[in-house]
Amino acid sequence: MAASSRAQVLRLYRALLRESQRFSSYNYRTYAIRRIRDAFRENKNIADSEKIEELLNKAKANLEVIQRQVCLFLSFYRSCPLLI
């Protein structure tokens, strides 16, 4: 894997974990973190650049879903700028 791809994957991995930490519910938070870690471990030996790109796009889409879900959870407690 190229150095830039590796850095991009690590950035995305950290962003997913960081965003998942924002879930107020313990169950949602631990489930999301566990699924993220499992998925990245499962795919760590993939060498095909097309497959890596496909998985990166899927992870980016999942990051957006997590951001929306966290925002919805937080909207019950305070306003969320993503909902405006």
PyMOL Python script that loads the backbone (N, CA, C, O; Angstrom):
from pymol import cmd

cmd.read_pdbstr("""\
ATOM      1  N   MET A   1       0.854  -1.177   0.000  1.00  0.00           N
ATOM      2  CA  MET A   1       0.000   0.000   0.000  1.00  0.00           C
ATOM      3  C   MET A   1       0.894   1.231   0.000  1.00  0.00           C
ATOM      4  O   MET A   1       1.891   1.278   0.720  1.00  0.00           O
ATOM      5  N   ALA A   2       0.548   2.200  -0.786  1.00  0.00           N
ATOM      6  CA  ALA A   2       1.317   3.442  -0.865  1.00  0.00           C
ATOM      7  C   ALA A   2       1.220   4.200   0.447  1.00  0.00           C
ATOM      8  O   ALA A   2       0.255   4.054   1.199  1.00  0.00           O
ATOM      9  N   ALA A   3       2.227   5.004   0.707  1.00  0.00           N
ATOM     10  CA  ALA A   3       2.270   5.749   1.964  1.00  0.00           C
ATOM     11  C   ALA A   3       1.070   6.679   2.107  1.00  0.00           C
ATOM     12  O   ALA A   3       0.522   6.824   3.200  1.00  0.00           O
ATOM     13  N   SER A   4       0.658   7.310   1.004  1.00  0.00           N
ATOM     14  CA  SER A   4      -0.480   8.222   1.084  1.00  0.00           C
ATOM     15  C   SER A   4      -1.771   7.461   1.370  1.00  0.00           C
ATOM     16  O   SER A   4      -2.629   7.958   2.100  1.00  0.00           O
ATOM     17  N   SER A   5      -1.922   6.264   0.804  1.00  0.00           N
ATOM     18  CA  SER A   5      -3.107   5.452   1.088  1.00  0.00           C
ATOM     19  C   SER A   5      -3.123   5.027   2.538  1.00  0.00           C
ATOM     20  O   SER A   5      -4.165   5.068   3.193  1.00  0.00           O
ATOM     21  N   ARG A   6      -1.974   4.620   3.041  1.00  0.00           N
ATOM     22  CA  ARG A   6      -1.877   4.203   4.444  1.00  0.00           C
ATOM     23  C   ARG A   6      -2.258   5.354   5.366  1.00  0.00           C
ATOM     24  O   ARG A   6      -3.017   5.167   6.316  1.00  0.00           O
ATOM     25  N   ALA A   7      -1.738   6.530   5.090  1.00  0.00           N
ATOM     26  CA  ALA A   7      -2.052   7.699   5.906  1.00  0.00           C
ATOM     27  C   ALA A   7      -3.538   8.035   5.818  1.00  0.00           C
ATOM     28  O   ALA A   7      -4.161   8.403   6.814  1.00  0.00           O
ATOM     29  N   GLN A   8      -4.093   7.906   4.625  1.00  0.00           N
ATOM     30  CA  GLN A   8      -5.519   8.185   4.440  1.00  0.00           C
ATOM     31  C   GLN A   8      -6.376   7.185   5.221  1.00  0.00           C
ATOM     32  O   GLN A   8      -7.368   7.565   5.842  1.00  0.00           O
ATOM     33  N   VAL A   9      -5.994   5.920   5.188  1.00  0.00           N
ATOM     34  CA  VAL A   9      -6.733   4.887   5.920  1.00  0.00           C
ATOM     35  C   VAL A   9      -6.650   5.150   7.421  1.00  0.00           C
ATOM     36  O   VAL A   9      -7.661   5.062   8.118  1.00  0.00           O
ATOM     37  N   LEU A  10      -5.480   5.466   7.919  1.00  0.00           N
ATOM     38  CA  LEU A  10      -5.314   5.732   9.356  1.00  0.00           C
ATOM     39  C   LEU A  10      -6.104   6.966   9.784  1.00  0.00           C
ATOM     40  O   LEU A  10      -6.702   6.982  10.860  1.00  0.00           O
ATOM     41  N   ARG A  11      -6.104   7.994   8.945  1.00  0.00           N
ATOM     42  CA  ARG A  11      -6.885   9.200   9.250  1.00  0.00           C
ATOM     43  C   ARG A  11      -8.374   8.875   9.347  1.00  0.00           C
ATOM     44  O   ARG A  11      -9.069   9.330  10.256  1.00  0.00           O
ATOM     45  N   LEU A  12      -8.839   8.090   8.404  1.00  0.00           N
ATOM     46  CA  LEU A  12     -10.244   7.705   8.381  1.00  0.00           C
ATOM     47  C   LEU A  12     -10.590   6.826   9.577  1.00  0.00           C
ATOM     48  O   LEU A  12     -11.651   6.987  10.180  1.00  0.00           O
ATOM     49  N   TYR A  13      -9.708   5.907   9.920  1.00  0.00           N
ATOM     50  CA  TYR A  13      -9.907   5.029  11.076  1.00  0.00           C
ATOM     51  C   TYR A  13     -10.035   5.861  12.358  1.00  0.00           C
ATOM     52  O   TYR A  13     -10.947   5.652  13.157  1.00  0.00           O
ATOM     53  N   ARG A  14      -9.122   6.791  12.537  1.00  0.00           N
ATOM     54  CA  ARG A  14      -9.171   7.650  13.735  1.00  0.00           C
ATOM     55  C   ARG A  14     -10.418   8.518  13.747  1.00  0.00           C
ATOM     56  O   ARG A  14     -11.019   8.726  14.801  1.00  0.00           O
ATOM     57  N   ALA A  15     -10.815   9.030  12.582  1.00  0.00           N
ATOM     58  CA  ALA A  15     -12.020   9.864  12.505  1.00  0.00           C
ATOM     59  C   ALA A  15     -13.267   9.061  12.876  1.00  0.00           C
ATOM     60  O   ALA A  15     -14.143   9.557  13.584  1.00  0.00           O
ATOM     61  N   LEU A  16     -13.342   7.821  12.396  1.00  0.00           N
ATOM     62  CA  LEU A  16     -14.480   6.969  12.735  1.00  0.00           C
ATOM     63  C   LEU A  16     -14.525   6.682  14.240  1.00  0.00           C
ATOM     64  O   LEU A  16     -15.585   6.766  14.861  1.00  0.00           O
ATOM     65  N   LEU A  17     -13.381   6.348  14.817  1.00  0.00           N
ATOM     66  CA  LEU A  17     -13.345   6.078  16.263  1.00  0.00           C
ATOM     67  C   LEU A  17     -13.678   7.331  17.070  1.00  0.00           C
ATOM     68  O   LEU A  17     -14.417   7.266  18.052  1.00  0.00           O
ATOM     69  N   ARG A  18     -13.133   8.461  16.653  1.00  0.00           N
ATOM     70  CA  ARG A  18     -13.367   9.714  17.366  1.00  0.00           C
ATOM     71  C   ARG A  18     -14.846  10.089  17.324  1.00  0.00           C
ATOM     72  O   ARG A  18     -15.420  10.498  18.333  1.00  0.00           O
ATOM     73  N   GLU A  19     -15.450   9.950  16.165  1.00  0.00           N
ATOM     74  CA  GLU A  19     -16.862  10.307  16.027  1.00  0.00           C
ATOM     75  C   GLU A  19     -17.742   9.337  16.808  1.00  0.00           C
ATOM     76  O   GLU A  19     -18.753   9.744  17.382  1.00  0.00           O
ATOM     77  N   SER A  20     -17.372   8.074  16.836  1.00  0.00           N
ATOM     78  CA  SER A  20     -18.152   7.079  17.581  1.00  0.00           C
ATOM     79  C   SER A  20     -18.108   7.334  19.077  1.00  0.00           C
ATOM     80  O   SER A  20     -19.046   6.987  19.795  1.00  0.00           O
ATOM     81  N   GLN A  21     -17.026   7.936  19.552  1.00  0.00           N
ATOM     82  CA  GLN A  21     -16.913   8.257  20.977  1.00  0.00           C
ATOM     83  C   GLN A  21     -17.950   9.281  21.411  1.00  0.00           C
ATOM     84  O   GLN A  21     -18.217   9.429  22.604  1.00  0.00           O
ATOM     85  N   ARG A  22     -18.530   9.986  20.458  1.00  0.00           N
ATOM     86  CA  ARG A  22     -19.497  11.036  20.783  1.00  0.00           C
ATOM     87  C   ARG A  22     -20.902  10.500  21.059  1.00  0.00           C
ATOM     88  O   ARG A  22     -21.757  11.244  21.540  1.00  0.00           O
ATOM     89  N   PHE A  23     -21.158   9.209  20.761  1.00  0.00           N
ATOM     90  CA  PHE A  23     -22.465   8.640  21.086  1.00  0.00           C
ATOM     91  C   PHE A  23     -22.673   8.723  22.592  1.00  0.00           C
ATOM     92  O   PHE A  23     -21.800   8.331  23.366  1.00  0.00           O
ATOM     93  N   SER A  24     -23.828   9.232  23.007  1.00  0.00           N
ATOM     94  CA  SER A  24     -24.091   9.334  24.442  1.00  0.00           C
ATOM     95  C   SER A  24     -24.478   7.981  25.033  1.00  0.00           C
ATOM     96  O   SER A  24     -24.238   7.730  26.215  1.00  0.00           O
ATOM     97  N   SER A  25     -25.064   7.122  24.235  1.00  0.00           N
ATOM     98  CA  SER A  25     -25.474   5.808  24.707  1.00  0.00           C
ATOM     99  C   SER A  25     -24.281   4.852  24.714  1.00  0.00           C
ATOM    100  O   SER A  25     -23.585   4.700  23.710  1.00  0.00           O
ATOM    101  N   TYR A  26     -24.061   4.220  25.849  1.00  0.00           N
ATOM    102  CA  TYR A  26     -22.956   3.278  25.986  1.00  0.00           C
ATOM    103  C   TYR A  26     -23.065   2.149  24.959  1.00  0.00           C
ATOM    104  O   TYR A  26     -22.068   1.779  24.339  1.00  0.00           O
ATOM    105  N   ASN A  27     -24.253   1.610  24.781  1.00  0.00           N
ATOM    106  CA  ASN A  27     -24.439   0.483  23.863  1.00  0.00           C
ATOM    107  C   ASN A  27     -24.126   0.866  22.427  1.00  0.00           C
ATOM    108  O   ASN A  27     -23.432   0.119  21.737  1.00  0.00           O
ATOM    109  N   TYR A  28     -24.613   2.003  21.956  1.00  0.00           N
ATOM    110  CA  TYR A  28     -24.312   2.453  20.598  1.00  0.00           C
ATOM    111  C   TYR A  28     -22.816   2.715  20.436  1.00  0.00           C
ATOM    112  O   TYR A  28     -22.211   2.349  19.428  1.00  0.00           O
ATOM    113  N   ARG A  29     -22.238   3.352  21.442  1.00  0.00           N
ATOM    114  CA  ARG A  29     -20.828   3.711  21.385  1.00  0.00           C
ATOM    115  C   ARG A  29     -19.947   2.467  21.293  1.00  0.00           C
ATOM    116  O   ARG A  29     -19.079   2.387  20.423  1.00  0.00           O
ATOM    117  N   THR A  30     -20.159   1.507  22.173  1.00  0.00           N
ATOM    118  CA  THR A  30     -19.310   0.311  22.170  1.00  0.00           C
ATOM    119  C   THR A  30     -19.540  -0.540  20.926  1.00  0.00           C
ATOM    120  O   THR A  30     -18.600  -1.131  20.395  1.00  0.00           O
ATOM    121  N   TYR A  31     -20.782  -0.604  20.462  1.00  0.00           N
ATOM    122  CA  TYR A  31     -21.067  -1.367  19.242  1.00  0.00           C
ATOM    123  C   TYR A  31     -20.353  -0.748  18.050  1.00  0.00           C
ATOM    124  O   TYR A  31     -19.718  -1.460  17.271  1.00  0.00           O
ATOM    125  N   ALA A  32     -20.447   0.558  17.898  1.00  0.00           N
ATOM    126  CA  ALA A  32     -19.814   1.242  16.767  1.00  0.00           C
ATOM    127  C   ALA A  32     -18.304   1.059  16.802  1.00  0.00           C
ATOM    128  O   ALA A  32     -17.694   0.762  15.775  1.00  0.00           O
ATOM    129  N   ILE A  33     -17.707   1.229  17.948  1.00  0.00           N
ATOM    130  CA  ILE A  33     -16.249   1.089  18.071  1.00  0.00           C
ATOM    131  C   ILE A  33     -15.819  -0.336  17.756  1.00  0.00           C
ATOM    132  O   ILE A  33     -14.832  -0.546  17.051  1.00  0.00           O
ATOM    133  N   ARG A  34     -16.550  -1.310  18.272  1.00  0.00           N
ATOM    134  CA  ARG A  34     -16.220  -2.713  18.012  1.00  0.00           C
ATOM    135  C   ARG A  34     -16.315  -3.040  16.519  1.00  0.00           C
ATOM    136  O   ARG A  34     -15.440  -3.712  15.975  1.00  0.00           O
ATOM    137  N   ARG A  35     -17.374  -2.566  15.857  1.00  0.00           N
ATOM    138  CA  ARG A  35     -17.558  -2.836  14.429  1.00  0.00           C
ATOM    139  C   ARG A  35     -16.461  -2.172  13.589  1.00  0.00           C
ATOM    140  O   ARG A  35     -15.978  -2.759  12.621  1.00  0.00           O
ATOM    141  N   ILE A  36     -16.075  -0.961  13.959  1.00  0.00           N
ATOM    142  CA  ILE A  36     -15.019  -0.257  13.225  1.00  0.00           C
ATOM    143  C   ILE A  36     -13.705  -1.021  13.351  1.00  0.00           C
ATOM    144  O   ILE A  36     -13.033  -1.275  12.352  1.00  0.00           O
ATOM    145  N   ARG A  37     -13.339  -1.385  14.574  1.00  0.00           N
ATOM    146  CA  ARG A  37     -12.080  -2.116  14.786  1.00  0.00           C
ATOM    147  C   ARG A  37     -12.083  -3.450  14.059  1.00  0.00           C
ATOM    148  O   ARG A  37     -11.097  -3.815  13.417  1.00  0.00           O
ATOM    149  N   ASP A  38     -13.187  -4.178  14.158  1.00  0.00           N
ATOM    150  CA  ASP A  38     -13.276  -5.480  13.487  1.00  0.00           C
ATOM    151  C   ASP A  38     -13.156  -5.352  11.978  1.00  0.00           C
ATOM    152  O   ASP A  38     -12.458  -6.142  11.343  1.00  0.00           O
ATOM    153  N   ALA A  39     -13.828  -4.364  11.398  1.00  0.00           N
ATOM    154  CA  ALA A  39     -13.797  -4.186   9.943  1.00  0.00           C
ATOM    155  C   ALA A  39     -12.391  -3.829   9.465  1.00  0.00           C
ATOM    156  O   ALA A  39     -11.933  -4.349   8.447  1.00  0.00           O
ATOM    157  N   PHE A  40     -11.707  -2.951  10.187  1.00  0.00           N
ATOM    158  CA  PHE A  40     -10.366  -2.566   9.764  1.00  0.00           C
ATOM    159  C   PHE A  40      -9.379  -3.710   9.940  1.00  0.00           C
ATOM    160  O   PHE A  40      -8.489  -3.893   9.109  1.00  0.00           O
ATOM    161  N   ARG A  41      -9.527  -4.481  11.014  1.00  0.00           N
ATOM    162  CA  ARG A  41      -8.649  -5.642  11.205  1.00  0.00           C
ATOM    163  C   ARG A  41      -8.888  -6.694  10.124  1.00  0.00           C
ATOM    164  O   ARG A  41      -7.943  -7.299   9.617  1.00  0.00           O
ATOM    165  N   GLU A  42     -10.136  -6.903   9.782  1.00  0.00           N
ATOM    166  CA  GLU A  42     -10.498  -7.897   8.775  1.00  0.00           C
ATOM    167  C   GLU A  42      -9.903  -7.562   7.411  1.00  0.00           C
ATOM    168  O   GLU A  42      -9.552  -8.461   6.647  1.00  0.00           O
ATOM    169  N   ASN A  43      -9.790  -6.293   7.108  1.00  0.00           N
ATOM    170  CA  ASN A  43      -9.336  -5.856   5.789  1.00  0.00           C
ATOM    171  C   ASN A  43      -7.913  -5.324   5.764  1.00  0.00           C
ATOM    172  O   ASN A  43      -7.511  -4.700   4.782  1.00  0.00           O
ATOM    173  N   LYS A  44      -7.142  -5.555   6.818  1.00  0.00           N
ATOM    174  CA  LYS A  44      -5.809  -4.959   6.888  1.00  0.00           C
ATOM    175  C   LYS A  44      -4.815  -5.540   5.890  1.00  0.00           C
ATOM    176  O   LYS A  44      -3.817  -4.888   5.582  1.00  0.00           O
ATOM    177  N   ASN A  45      -5.053  -6.745   5.375  1.00  0.00           N
ATOM    178  CA  ASN A  45      -4.100  -7.372   4.455  1.00  0.00           C
ATOM    179  C   ASN A  45      -4.491  -7.236   2.988  1.00  0.00           C
ATOM    180  O   ASN A  45      -3.911  -7.906   2.133  1.00  0.00           O
ATOM    181  N   ILE A  46      -5.445  -6.398   2.688  1.00  0.00           N
ATOM    182  CA  ILE A  46      -5.875  -6.206   1.302  1.00  0.00           C
ATOM    183  C   ILE A  46      -4.811  -5.391   0.577  1.00  0.00           C
ATOM    184  O   ILE A  46      -4.373  -4.348   1.062  1.00  0.00           O
ATOM    185  N   ALA A  47      -4.402  -5.877  -0.583  1.00  0.00           N
ATOM    186  CA  ALA A  47      -3.347  -5.207  -1.347  1.00  0.00           C
ATOM    187  C   ALA A  47      -3.868  -4.593  -2.649  1.00  0.00           C
ATOM    188  O   ALA A  47      -3.218  -3.719  -3.223  1.00  0.00           O
ATOM    189  N   ASP A  48      -5.014  -5.034  -3.110  1.00  0.00           N
ATOM    190  CA  ASP A  48      -5.586  -4.539  -4.361  1.00  0.00           C
ATOM    191  C   ASP A  48      -6.036  -3.091  -4.196  1.00  0.00           C
ATOM    192  O   ASP A  48      -6.885  -2.793  -3.356  1.00  0.00           O
ATOM    193  N   SER A  49      -5.469  -2.196  -4.994  1.00  0.00           N
ATOM    194  CA  SER A  49      -5.746  -0.767  -4.833  1.00  0.00           C
ATOM    195  C   SER A  49      -7.211  -0.428  -5.126  1.00  0.00           C
ATOM    196  O   SER A  49      -7.769   0.475  -4.503  1.00  0.00           O
ATOM    197  N   GLU A  50      -7.832  -1.136  -6.061  1.00  0.00           N
ATOM    198  CA  GLU A  50      -9.249  -0.875  -6.347  1.00  0.00           C
ATOM    199  C   GLU A  50     -10.127  -1.270  -5.165  1.00  0.00           C
ATOM    200  O   GLU A  50     -11.075  -0.565  -4.819  1.00  0.00           O
ATOM    201  N   LYS A  51      -9.803  -2.394  -4.555  1.00  0.00           N
ATOM    202  CA  LYS A  51     -10.568  -2.860  -3.388  1.00  0.00           C
ATOM    203  C   LYS A  51     -10.372  -1.900  -2.205  1.00  0.00           C
ATOM    204  O   LYS A  51     -11.313  -1.616  -1.464  1.00  0.00           O
ATOM    205  N   ILE A  52      -9.154  -1.411  -2.041  1.00  0.00           N
ATOM    206  CA  ILE A  52      -8.873  -0.448  -0.970  1.00  0.00           C
ATOM    207  C   ILE A  52      -9.686   0.818  -1.187  1.00  0.00           C
ATOM    208  O   ILE A  52     -10.279   1.354  -0.250  1.00  0.00           O
ATOM    209  N   GLU A  53      -9.711   1.292  -2.426  1.00  0.00           N
ATOM    210  CA  GLU A  53     -10.480   2.503  -2.746  1.00  0.00           C
ATOM    211  C   GLU A  53     -11.969   2.285  -2.472  1.00  0.00           C
ATOM    212  O   GLU A  53     -12.644   3.168  -1.943  1.00  0.00           O
ATOM    213  N   GLU A  54     -12.469   1.118  -2.832  1.00  0.00           N
ATOM    214  CA  GLU A  54     -13.876   0.788  -2.582  1.00  0.00           C
ATOM    215  C   GLU A  54     -14.179   0.769  -1.077  1.00  0.00           C
ATOM    216  O   GLU A  54     -15.204   1.289  -0.636  1.00  0.00           O
ATOM    217  N   LEU A  55     -13.284   0.169  -0.306  1.00  0.00           N
ATOM    218  CA  LEU A  55     -13.478   0.106   1.141  1.00  0.00           C
ATOM    219  C   LEU A  55     -13.371   1.492   1.781  1.00  0.00           C
ATOM    220  O   LEU A  55     -14.088   1.797   2.734  1.00  0.00           O
ATOM    221  N   LEU A  56     -12.465   2.333   1.250  1.00  0.00           N
ATOM    222  CA  LEU A  56     -12.342   3.704   1.756  1.00  0.00           C
ATOM    223  C   LEU A  56     -13.624   4.487   1.514  1.00  0.00           C
ATOM    224  O   LEU A  56     -14.085   5.215   2.394  1.00  0.00           O
ATOM    225  N   ASN A  57     -14.198   4.342   0.334  1.00  0.00           N
ATOM    226  CA  ASN A  57     -15.449   5.037   0.038  1.00  0.00           C
ATOM    227  C   ASN A  57     -16.580   4.563   0.938  1.00  0.00           C
ATOM    228  O   ASN A  57     -17.404   5.361   1.386  1.00  0.00           O
ATOM    229  N   LYS A  58     -16.617   3.271   1.198  1.00  0.00           N
ATOM    230  CA  LYS A  58     -17.631   2.722   2.095  1.00  0.00           C
ATOM    231  C   LYS A  58     -17.444   3.268   3.518  1.00  0.00           C
ATOM    232  O   LYS A  58     -18.416   3.610   4.191  1.00  0.00           O
ATOM    233  N   ALA A  59     -16.193   3.343   3.963  1.00  0.00           N
ATOM    234  CA  ALA A  59     -15.906   3.864   5.305  1.00  0.00           C
ATOM    235  C   ALA A  59     -16.263   5.348   5.407  1.00  0.00           C
ATOM    236  O   ALA A  59     -16.763   5.796   6.439  1.00  0.00           O
ATOM    237  N   LYS A  60     -16.009   6.107   4.346  1.00  0.00           N
ATOM    238  CA  LYS A  60     -16.373   7.535   4.347  1.00  0.00           C
ATOM    239  C   LYS A  60     -17.887   7.703   4.448  1.00  0.00           C
ATOM    240  O   LYS A  60     -18.378   8.573   5.166  1.00  0.00           O
ATOM    241  N   ALA A  61     -18.616   6.864   3.724  1.00  0.00           N
ATOM    242  CA  ALA A  61     -20.083   6.907   3.800  1.00  0.00           C
ATOM    243  C   ALA A  61     -20.551   6.547   5.201  1.00  0.00           C
ATOM    244  O   ALA A  61     -21.488   7.153   5.721  1.00  0.00           O
ATOM    245  N   ASN A  62     -19.902   5.563   5.813  1.00  0.00           N
ATOM    246  CA  ASN A  62     -20.267   5.174   7.182  1.00  0.00           C
ATOM    247  C   ASN A  62     -19.928   6.280   8.181  1.00  0.00           C
ATOM    248  O   ASN A  62     -20.647   6.464   9.164  1.00  0.00           O
ATOM    249  N   LEU A  63     -18.855   7.007   7.943  1.00  0.00           N
ATOM    250  CA  LEU A  63     -18.513   8.137   8.804  1.00  0.00           C
ATOM    251  C   LEU A  63     -19.614   9.190   8.754  1.00  0.00           C
ATOM    252  O   LEU A  63     -19.993   9.747   9.784  1.00  0.00           O
ATOM    253  N   GLU A  64     -20.122   9.458   7.568  1.00  0.00           N
ATOM    254  CA  GLU A  64     -21.213  10.428   7.440  1.00  0.00           C
ATOM    255  C   GLU A  64     -22.470   9.947   8.167  1.00  0.00           C
ATOM    256  O   GLU A  64     -23.180  10.747   8.778  1.00  0.00           O
ATOM    257  N   VAL A  65     -22.742   8.658   8.102  1.00  0.00           N
ATOM    258  CA  VAL A  65     -23.897   8.098   8.814  1.00  0.00           C
ATOM    259  C   VAL A  65     -23.715   8.257  10.317  1.00  0.00           C
ATOM    260  O   VAL A  65     -24.646   8.653  11.018  1.00  0.00           O
ATOM    261  N   ILE A  66     -22.522   7.951  10.811  1.00  0.00           N
ATOM    262  CA  ILE A  66     -22.254   8.084  12.248  1.00  0.00           C
ATOM    263  C   ILE A  66     -22.395   9.537  12.666  1.00  0.00           C
ATOM    264  O   ILE A  66     -22.965   9.823  13.719  1.00  0.00           O
ATOM    265  N   GLN A  67     -21.886  10.460  11.857  1.00  0.00           N
ATOM    266  CA  GLN A  67     -21.997  11.883  12.188  1.00  0.00           C
ATOM    267  C   GLN A  67     -23.457  12.311  12.281  1.00  0.00           C
ATOM    268  O   GLN A  67     -23.832  13.048  13.193  1.00  0.00           O
ATOM    269  N   ARG A  68     -24.280  11.854  11.343  1.00  0.00           N
ATOM    270  CA  ARG A  68     -25.710  12.192  11.385  1.00  0.00           C
ATOM    271  C   ARG A  68     -26.382  11.584  12.607  1.00  0.00           C
ATOM    272  O   ARG A  68     -27.189  12.240  13.266  1.00  0.00           O
ATOM    273  N   GLN A  69     -26.052  10.330  12.913  1.00  0.00           N
ATOM    274  CA  GLN A  69     -26.669   9.662  14.055  1.00  0.00           C
ATOM    275  C   GLN A  69     -26.283  10.342  15.368  1.00  0.00           C
ATOM    276  O   GLN A  69     -27.128  10.549  16.238  1.00  0.00           O
ATOM    277  N   VAL A  70     -25.018  10.684  15.504  1.00  0.00           N
ATOM    278  CA  VAL A  70     -24.560  11.375  16.713  1.00  0.00           C
ATOM    279  C   VAL A  70     -25.281  12.709  16.836  1.00  0.00           C
ATOM    280  O   VAL A  70     -25.702  13.103  17.923  1.00  0.00           O
ATOM    281  N   CYS A  71     -25.418  13.391  15.717  1.00  0.00           N
ATOM    282  CA  CYS A  71     -26.090  14.687  15.705  1.00  0.00           C
ATOM    283  C   CYS A  71     -27.547  14.532  16.138  1.00  0.00           C
ATOM    284  O   CYS A  71     -28.061  15.351  16.900  1.00  0.00           O
ATOM    285  N   LEU A  72     -28.206  13.488  15.656  1.00  0.00           N
ATOM    286  CA  LEU A  72     -29.597  13.254  16.060  1.00  0.00           C
ATOM    287  C   LEU A  72     -29.700  12.961  17.550  1.00  0.00           C
ATOM    288  O   LEU A  72     -30.599  13.464  18.224  1.00  0.00           O
ATOM    289  N   PHE A  73     -28.781  12.150  18.062  1.00  0.00           N
ATOM    290  CA  PHE A  73     -28.782  11.864  19.496  1.00  0.00           C
ATOM    291  C   PHE A  73     -28.562  13.136  20.304  1.00  0.00           C
ATOM    292  O   PHE A  73     -29.232  13.373  21.309  1.00  0.00           O
ATOM    293  N   LEU A  74     -27.610  13.951  19.849  1.00  0.00           N
ATOM    294  CA  LEU A  74     -27.295  15.176  20.579  1.00  0.00           C
ATOM    295  C   LEU A  74     -28.391  16.224  20.436  1.00  0.00           C
ATOM    296  O   LEU A  74     -28.519  17.106  21.284  1.00  0.00           O
ATOM    297  N   SER A  75     -29.182  16.134  19.369  1.00  0.00           N
ATOM    298  CA  SER A  75     -30.220  17.137  19.155  1.00  0.00           C
ATOM    299  C   SER A  75     -31.292  17.089  20.240  1.00  0.00           C
ATOM    300  O   SER A  75     -32.025  18.059  20.435  1.00  0.00           O
ATOM    301  N   PHE A  76     -31.384  15.979  20.937  1.00  0.00           N
ATOM    302  CA  PHE A  76     -32.330  15.894  22.043  1.00  0.00           C
ATOM    303  C   PHE A  76     -31.862  16.729  23.230  1.00  0.00           C
ATOM    304  O   PHE A  76     -32.661  17.116  24.082  1.00  0.00           O
ATOM    305  N   TYR A  77     -30.565  17.001  23.276  1.00  0.00           N
ATOM    306  CA  TYR A  77     -29.997  17.739  24.404  1.00  0.00           C
ATOM    307  C   TYR A  77     -29.619  19.171  24.068  1.00  0.00           C
ATOM    308  O   TYR A  77     -29.679  20.053  24.923  1.00  0.00           O
ATOM    309  N   ARG A  78     -29.234  19.397  22.834  1.00  0.00           N
ATOM    310  CA  ARG A  78     -28.865  20.753  22.399  1.00  0.00           C
ATOM    311  C   ARG A  78     -28.970  20.815  20.890  1.00  0.00           C
ATOM    312  O   ARG A  78     -29.088  19.780  20.235  1.00  0.00           O
ATOM    313  N   SER A  79     -28.931  22.001  20.332  1.00  0.00           N
ATOM    314  CA  SER A  79     -29.069  22.106  18.875  1.00  0.00           C
ATOM    315  C   SER A  79     -27.788  21.622  18.195  1.00  0.00           C
ATOM    316  O   SER A  79     -26.692  21.745  18.741  1.00  0.00           O
ATOM    317  N   CYS A  80     -27.951  21.078  17.014  1.00  0.00           N
ATOM    318  CA  CYS A  80     -26.847  20.536  16.253  1.00  0.00           C
ATOM    319  C   CYS A  80     -26.729  21.293  14.934  1.00  0.00           C
ATOM    320  O   CYS A  80     -27.725  21.396  14.218  1.00  0.00           O
ATOM    321  N   PRO A  81     -25.569  21.823  14.580  1.00  0.00           N
ATOM    322  CA  PRO A  81     -25.429  22.620  13.369  1.00  0.00           C
ATOM    323  C   PRO A  81     -25.662  21.818  12.084  1.00  0.00           C
ATOM    324  O   PRO A  81     -25.998  22.407  11.057  1.00  0.00           O
ATOM    325  N   LEU A  82     -25.492  20.499  12.113  1.00  0.00           N
ATOM    326  CA  LEU A  82     -25.683  19.708  10.900  1.00  0.00           C
ATOM    327  C   LEU A  82     -27.157  19.540  10.545  1.00  0.00           C
ATOM    328  O   LEU A  82     -27.477  19.208   9.404  1.00  0.00           O
ATOM    329  N   LEU A  83     -28.044  19.760  11.484  1.00  0.00           N
ATOM    330  CA  LEU A  83     -29.468  19.598  11.229  1.00  0.00           C
ATOM    331  C   LEU A  83     -30.115  20.843  10.642  1.00  0.00           C
ATOM    332  O   LEU A  83     -31.259  20.797  10.190  1.00  0.00           O
ATOM    333  N   ILE A  84     -29.394  21.943  10.646  1.00  0.00           N
ATOM    334  CA  ILE A  84     -29.964  23.203  10.152  1.00  0.00           C
ATOM    335  C   ILE A  84     -29.890  23.268   8.653  1.00  0.00           C
ATOM    336  O   ILE A  84     -30.322  24.254   8.056  1.00  0.00           O
TER     337      ILE A  84
END
""", "prot")
cmd.dss("prot")
cmd.show_as("cartoon", "prot")
cmd.util.cbc("prot")
cmd.orient("prot")
